[in-house]
Amino acid sequence: MKDTLYAPLPLSLYNQLAQIKLLVCDVDGVFSDGRIYLGNNSEELKAFHTRDGYGVKALVSHGVEVAVITGRRSKIVEDRMKALNVAHIIQGEENKQQALSALMATLSLTSAQVAAVGDDMPDTGIFRHADIKIAVNDAHPMVIHQANWVTQTRGGFGAVREISDTLLQAQGNLGGIQGASV
């Protein structure tokens, strides 16, 4: 086992994290708590955690690509991800497996270089192309069963930051995080 900031991980899994070049995440239930707030005038609201944003910016600044693949379309998601310098924003995609496969081909990546994060059954499609399969702490039990890492933190409450910090630690870059929280 290897100690991390959050919890010990199996050494083999920790060593695999050093090879990750792409972190691909679902949005609802991973970056947010999974709830969608709808107002009387059809406005949609989501809450995002600033620590997750800081972790994403740290990953990007250290050369790890970040992508989101989500089945819903939302300007809120696009605006938030652009603010975090996420280069790969794929929305309205019900076939997440196919979307990730195409992205991996574009980036010339293998499954050993990809970590995927999800919380519900539609996210298991991205698990098929990633050697590191991560479920947030409050994910659906069937997703947790397929994951080889379950975060200590719930989706929308810093789970992405936990993943970012652990990836950076495994890659020897945890101490080099700088910049503003967003």
C-alpha positions in Angstrom: 0.0 0.0 0.0 1.1 3.6 -0.7 0.0 6.4 1.5 -1.6 9.4 -0.2 -3.0 12.6 1.2 -6.5 11.0 1.4 -6.1 7.2 1.9 -3.6 4.4 1.1 -3.8 2.9 -2.4 -2.5 -0.4 -3.6 1.1 0.2 -4.8 0.3 -1.3 -8.2 -2.5 1.2 -8.7 -0.4 4.1 -7.4 2.4 3.2 -9.8 -0.1 3.1 -12.7 -1.1 6.7 -11.9 2.3 7.9 -12.8 1.5 7.0 -16.4 -1.7 8.9 -16.7 -1.9 11.5 -19.5 -5.7 11.9 -19.6 -8.2 12.2 -16.9 -11.7 11.9 -18.3 -14.7 12.7 -16.1 -18.5 12.7 -16.1 -19.9 16.0 -14.9 -23.2 15.4 -13.0 -22.4 13.4 -9.9 -18.6 13.9 -10.3 -18.0 17.7 -10.6 -21.4 18.4 -9.1 -23.4 16.6 -6.4 -25.6 15.2 -9.2 -28.6 17.4 -8.5 -29.9 19.8 -11.2 -31.7 22.8 -10.0 -34.5 24.1 -12.3 -36.1 27.5 -11.8 -39.6 28.6 -12.8 -38.3 30.1 -16.0 -36.4 26.9 -17.0 -33.1 28.3 -15.8 -30.7 25.5 -14.8 -28.2 25.8 -11.9 -25.4 23.5 -10.8 -22.9 23.9 -7.9 -19.2 23.3 -8.5 -16.5 23.0 -5.8 -13.6 25.4 -6.1 -11.2 22.8 -4.9 -12.0 20.6 -7.8 -11.4 23.5 -10.1 -8.0 24.2 -8.5 -7.1 20.5 -8.9 -8.0 20.5 -12.6 -6.0 23.6 -13.3 -3.0 22.0 -11.5 -3.3 18.9 -13.6 -3.5 20.9 -16.9 -0.5 23.0 -15.8 1.5 19.8 -15.3 0.7 18.4 -18.7 -2.2 16.0 -17.9 -5.1 16.4 -20.3 -8.5 16.7 -18.8 -11.8 15.9 -20.6 -15.4 15.8 -19.7 -17.9 13.5 -21.4 -21.5 14.1 -20.4 -24.9 13.0 -21.7 -26.4 16.4 -21.1 -25.8 19.7 -22.8 -25.3 22.7 -20.6 -23.9 26.2 -21.1 -23.0 26.1 -17.4 -20.8 23.1 -17.9 -19.1 24.6 -21.0 -18.4 27.9 -19.2 -17.1 26.1 -16.1 -14.8 23.8 -18.0 -13.4 26.6 -20.2 -12.6 28.6 -17.1 -10.6 25.6 -15.9 -8.7 25.3 -19.2 -10.3 21.9 -20.0 -9.6 21.4 -23.7 -11.9 18.5 -24.3 -15.6 19.2 -23.5 -17.9 16.6 -25.0 -21.6 17.2 -24.2 -24.8 15.6 -25.3 -23.0 12.3 -25.9 -25.0 9.2 -24.9 -22.3 6.8 -26.2 -19.5 7.8 -23.8 -17.5 4.7 -24.8 -17.4 5.8 -28.4 -16.6 9.4 -27.5 -13.6 8.4 -25.4 -12.4 6.0 -28.0 -12.3 8.8 -30.6 -10.6 11.2 -28.2 -7.9 8.6 -27.3 -7.3 8.1 -31.1 -7.0 11.9 -31.6 -4.5 12.2 -28.7 -2.7 8.9 -29.5 -3.3 7.4 -26.1 -3.5 3.9 -24.8 -5.8 2.7 -22.0 -2.8 2.6 -19.7 -2.6 6.4 -20.0 -6.2 7.1 -19.2 -8.1 7.4 -15.9 -11.9 7.6 -16.0 -14.2 8.9 -13.3 -17.9 8.2 -13.0 -20.8 7.9 -10.6 -23.6 6.1 -12.5 -24.2 3.4 -15.0 -23.8 5.5 -18.2 -20.2 6.2 -17.1 -19.2 2.6 -17.3 -18.7 3.1 -21.0 -15.6 5.2 -20.4 -14.4 2.6 -17.9 -13.9 0.2 -20.9 -11.1 2.3 -22.3 -9.3 3.2 -19.1 -7.0 1.1 -17.0 -7.7 3.3 -14.0 -11.5 3.2 -13.2 -12.5 5.6 -10.5 -15.9 5.8 -8.7 -16.7 8.8 -6.5 -17.5 7.8 -3.0 -21.3 8.1 -3.4 -21.5 6.4 -6.8 -24.1 3.8 -7.7 -23.1 0.4 -6.2 -22.7 -1.2 -9.7 -20.2 1.5 -10.6 -18.3 1.1 -7.4 -18.1 -2.7 -8.1 -16.4 -2.0 -11.5 -14.0 0.6 -10.1 -10.4 -0.1 -9.1 -10.4 3.1 -6.9 -13.2 4.6 -4.9 -12.6 8.1 -3.7 -12.9 9.1 0.0 -14.8 12.2 -1.1 -18.3 12.4 -2.6 -19.0 13.8 -6.1 -19.3 17.6 -6.1 -17.6 17.9 -2.7 -13.9 17.6 -3.7 -13.6 14.1 -5.3 -12.0 15.6 -8.4 -9.5 17.4 -6.2 -8.7 14.2 -4.4 -8.0 12.5 -7.7 -6.0 15.4 -9.0 -3.8 15.6 -5.9 -3.2 11.8 -6.0 -2.3 11.9 -9.7 0.1 14.8 -9.1 1.6 13.0 -6.1 2.2 9.8 -8.1 3.8 11.9 -10.9 6.0 13.8 -8.5 4.3 17.1 -9.0 2.2 17.6 -5.9 4.5 20.2 -4.3 4.5 22.2 -7.5 0.8 23.3 -7.4 0.5 27.1 -7.6 -2.1 29.6 -8.8 -5.5 30.8 -7.7 -8.6 28.8 -6.8 -11.4 29.1 -9.2 
